[in-house]
Amino acid sequence: MTDATKTGEDGTPCGQPAVDSATRRTILLVASLASFLSAFMGSSVTVALPTIGNEFHTSAVAMGWITTAYLLAAAVGLVPFGRLADLHGRRRVFTLGFCVYLLAAIACAFAPTNASLIAFRIIQGLGAAMVFSTSAALVSSAFPPETRGHALGWNVAAVYTGLSAGPFLGGILTEQLGWRSLFLVNVPLGFVILALVFWRMRIEWAEFRGARFDLLGSLVYSVGIVALTVGFSVLPATYGFALLVVGTAALIGFGLHQWRVESPLLDLRLFHGNRALLFSNLAALVNYAATAAVAFLLSLYLQVNRGLSPEAAGLVLVAQPVLQTIFSPLAGRLSDRIQPRFIASLGMAMTTLGLALLTRLGPATPLSLLIATLAWLGLSFALFSSPNTNAVMGSVDARFYGTVSGTLSTMRALGQIASMGIAMLLLSLFIGDTAITTQNASRFLTAARVGFALFAALCALGTVASVARGNVRQRTTAGDG
């Protein structure tokens, strides 16, 4: 295997490798296939949640933890694994993470209880963190700035293809073969991805090889993320507020520690004076916080309030990610020519309007109107995601790609956790710790509409952050081939 970069004793990179076009295509294909698989897993499980809840006889809040546990584990691991990738190799961390992800998916398929399923989802989330923290970094390392946005657009399109296939195919699989089949379908494509990695992807990037890993910082960071997430999920209980205080204190302590340590887990100096990096990450956090729970709430709405089957509900929900898939590569290519903030900010503003429309959802809303709103949101997400990722990766030197890729993925995971947390808090307030049935469907609909209103307000604030980022000045190029 070829080392991407020779480093000095302090781990400082001395150059970038030459990457031929065939290797670039392989890296993009591997990263995109892995992104597709993880997105398919997430969206298909969302549709299957009512079925899983019925089998295990769980409440709506406990059912939500099947999704939240996965996101929480990913959020905890993204920054540490991104740093480990810069230290020991992005390909190596990606490969190990994908193996963990695949084995955990198999374990989920045979989970005997809701608690064991959540435990296996935590392990799967850690594996996904290793994949997410390196996939965008691998693509950004292989492609030069003038084509990076287009390549990242295809990578984002793969995510949305997985999101598109998830509700529809997930509904069919759940109805015909049971929810456990959703996890087993990972296996064939997973082996294809691993074969490509070992056969065709021989180049490695480890631009800080020899530097020390900040274990203490990693532990403090993990405590902070877990405490905040669990605390938020159990509000308004008293110990929920206590956990929020502990989590906030831990993250403040983590930040102070990062300024002092010689080899930080997350170099906060990257954000100093770099508005593009700071506000692009903030925009990503807010965008996912405002949108991640939309599919969860609408899946429940379609199956509980409207009486649709999982298959039919998936067919309605597919409208959103189909538009994302079509337009993400185009938005990415456009961001290579136009400053990404303009395109991403337009996408965020359009998302605000789409979420506001969902606040009008009623027990007899025409499905055609709901599908049109989802299609609008799909176009909006496409205009935001690819340009925003391009803005982040283009705002730092190539040696920090692993770190900022992990940071951006963390913003996505934290946003998704916050979104699910808001949804579960509203369900707890309006329905209580009980299953969602036709008897409490009207209360569920009220909770969903309040959620959409909160998400629209969040997205409006995110539009301001997106505009405020300023222009991106491309930094160090990737290796030419």
C-alpha positions, -999 to 999 in steps of 0.1 A, spaced: 0 0 0 13 35 -9 15 61 19 -2 92 6 21 117 23 56 117 39 56 134 72 82 149 94 89 140 130 61 162 142 36 147 118 35 177 94 27 166 59 54 172 33 33 167 1 3 151 -16 4 119 -36 -4 115 -73 -38 99 -78 -46 84 -112 -80 87 -127 -89 50 -122 -81 52 -85 -102 84 -82 -132 66 -97 -127 37 -74 -125 59 -43 -157 78 -54 -175 45 -61 -165 29 -27 -174 61 -7 -207 64 -26 -217 28 -22 -210 29 15 -229 62 18 -258 46 -1 -259 16 22 -259 36 54 -286 60 41 -308 31 30 -304 15 64 -316 47 82 -345 55 60 -358 19 57 -357 14 95 -378 46 99 -406 30 79 -403 -2 99 -404 14 133 -442 9 139 -438 -28 129 -408 -32 153 -427 -15 180 -457 -38 176 -434 -69 178 -416 -58 209 -446 -40 225 -427 -7 230 -439 29 235 -433 56 209 -405 71 229 -387 37 233 -392 30 196 -375 63 188 -344 51 206 -338 25 179 -329 55 157 -315 78 183 -291 52 197 -275 48 163 -272 85 158 -258 90 193 -230 64 188 -222 80 155 -220 115 170 -197 103 198 -173 86 174 -171 110 144 -145 135 156 -122 109 173 -123 86 143 -117 115 120 -86 124 139 -75 87 140 -79 87 102 -55 116 99 -30 98 122 -32 62 110 -48 64 75 -82 72 61 -85 40 41 -76 19 72 -102 36 94 -129 35 67 -123 -3 61 -123 -12 98 -154 9 103 -173 -7 75 -165 -42 88 -179 -32 122 -210 -17 106 -216 -48 85 -212 -73 115 -235 -51 136 -262 -51 109 -262 -89 109 -265 -89 147 -295 -64 145 -312 -89 122 -312 -115 150 -319 -92 179 -344 -110 203 -355 -78 222 -359 -41 218 -330 -36 243 -306 -59 224 -316 -42 191 -307 -8 205 -274 -22 218 -265 -36 184 -276 -2 168 -250 15 191 -223 -7 177 -235 -1 142 -234 36 148 -198 34 159 -189 16 127 -209 42 107 -189 69 124 -157 55 111 -172 54 76 -188 89 77 -157 105 91 -136 93 62 -158 90 31 -159 128 23 -122 131 33 -112 103 9 -131 119 -20 -117 154 -12 -82 140 -9 -84 123 -43 -101 151 -63 -86 186 -71 -106 217 -61 -119 224 -96 -138 190 -97 -142 184 -60 -177 198 -57 -190 176 -86 -174 145 -70 -189 154 -36 -222 159 -54 -222 123 -66 -214 112 -31 -243 132 -17 -265 118 -45 -256 83 -34 -269 92 1 -301 104 -13 -305 74 -36 -303 53 -4 -329 75 12 -350 71 -19 -348 33 -20 -352 30 18 -388 39 23 -401 21 -8 -380 -11 -7 -380 -10 31 -418 -10 31 -419 -39 7 -393 -59 26 -410 -52 60 -444 -63 46 -432 -94 27 -402 -106 47 -403 -89 80 -383 -60 94 -352 -82 101 -347 -85 63 -338 -48 63 -305 -55 81 -297 -86 61 -298 -68 27 -267 -50 38 -246 -81 34 -243 -87 -4 -235 -50 -12 -212 -49 19 -190 -76 5 -188 -59 -29 -176 -27 -11 -149 -46 8 -138 -64 -23 -133 -30 -41 -114 -16 -11 -89 -45 -10 -86 -50 -47 -86 -15 -62 -81 11 -35 -45 8 -26 -36 44 -18 -35 57 18 -36 91 34 -21 96 69 -8 131 69 -3 134 107 14 100 111 34 100 143 14 127 161 -3 117 194 -40 109 199 -57 130 226 -74 102 246 -84 125 275 -100 149 251 -119 121 234 -133 108 267 -144 142 279 -160 149 244 -179 116 246 -192 123 281 -204 157 269 -222 144 238 -239 114 256 -250 136 286 -265 162 263 -283 137 241 -297 116 269 -306 147 290 -325 162 261 -343 130 254 -357 127 289 -369 162 294 -389 175 312 -377 151 340 -354 168 366 -325 145 359 -327 156 322 -318 191 332 -290 178 353 -276 158 324 -278 189 302 -257 208 327 -231 180 329 -230 177 291 -225 215 287 -198 216 313 -180 187 297 -180 202 263 -168 236 277 -140 217 294 -132 198 262 -129 231 243 -105 246 269 -85 214 268 -82 216 231 -66 250 232 -39 238 255 -30 203 243 -1 199 218 -19 175 195 -56 183 198 -84 160 189 -101 189 173 -79 219 164 -101 248 173 -76 271 156 -90 259 123 -122 278 131 -104 310 142 -108 336 115 -123 310 91 -160 321 88 -166 297 59 -157 267 80 -175 279 112 -208 290 96 -209 261 72 -208 237 101 -233 257 120 -256 257 89 -253 219 86 -262 215 123 -293 236 120 -304 221 87 -303 186 100 -319 196 133 -348 210 113 -352 182 89 -340 148 102 -373 139 120 -396 149 91 -395 113 77 -401 98 111 -431 120 119 -446 116 84 -441 78 84 -461 76 116 -487 101 102 -492 81 71 -495 47 89 -515 58 120 -536 88 109 -541 77 73 -541 39 77 -515 33 50 -494 1 49 -456 4 54 -452 -2 16 -477 25 7 -462 50 32 -427 43 18 -440 51 -17 -453 85 -6 -421 93 13 -399 84 -16 -408 117 -34 -383 137 -12 -351 117 -17 -358 111 -54 -355 149 -61 -324 150 -38 -308 123 -59 -314 140 -92 -303 174 -83 -274 168 -58 -247 163 -85 -259 193 -104 -258 215 -73 -223 202 -65 -211 210 -100 -227 245 -97 -208 251 -65 -175 245 -83 -184 276 -104 -205 298 -81 -197 305 -44 -213 277 -24 -230 300 1 -254 314 -25 -267 280 -36 -268 265 0 -286 296 14 -312 293 -13 -317 257 -5 -321 265 32 -346 292 25 -367 269 3 -365 243 31 -380 268 55 -410 273 32 -415 235 28 -415 229 65 -440 258 70 -464 241 46 -463 209 67 -477 228 96 -510 228 77 -511 189 77 -545 176 86 -564 142 88 -576 146 53 -547 165 35 -546 153 -1 -517 129 -6 -509 147 -39 -503 179 -19 -481 161 6 -461 145 -22 -456 179 -39 -443 193 -6 -419 164 -1 -406 169 -37 -400 206 -29 -381 197 2 -361 172 -18 -350 199 -42 -342 222 -13 -320 196 5 -301 190 -27 -294 227 -32 -281 229 4 -261 197 11 -236 193 -18 -226 230 -19 -223 232 19 -200 201 20 -179 216 -8 -177 248 12 -164 229 43 -138 208 25 -126 238 4 -120 260 35 -91 241 50 -58 226 39 -58 190 26 -40 176 57 -71 185 78 -97 167 56 -101 138 80 -107 162 109 -132 185 92 -150 156 75 -155 142 110 -166 176 123 -191 181 95 -204 145 100 -207 153 137 -228 184 130 -251 161 109 -253 135 136 -259 161 164 -285 178 142 -303 145 136 -302 137 173 -316 171 182 -343 167 156 -353 132 169 -350 146 205 -375 174 197 -399 149 181 -397 125 210 -401 153 235 -432 165 217 -446 129 216 -439 126 253 -457 158 261 -487 153 239 -492 115 241 -471 103 270 -452 71 274 -476 49 254 -479 35 219 -493 56 191 -527 42 180 -558 54 162 -572 64 196 -545 91 202 -540 99 165 -554 134 168 -529 142 197 -501 128 176 -511 151 147 -510 181 170 -475 171 182 -463 167 146 -476 201 135 -459 218 165 -427 200 155 -429 212 119 -434 248 131 -404 246 154 -383 231 125 -394 259 102 -382 285 127 -349 267 132 -344 266 94 -350 303 91 -322 309 116 -300 285 97 -305 305 65 -290 335 83 -259 314 93 -256 301 58 -255 337 43 -231 349 70 -204 324 61 -189 346 34 -170 333 4 -148 302 3 -112 306 -7 -99 272 -19 -69 259 1 -44 232 -6 -52 211 -37 -55 174 -37 -30 154 -55 -29 156 -93 -28 125 -114 
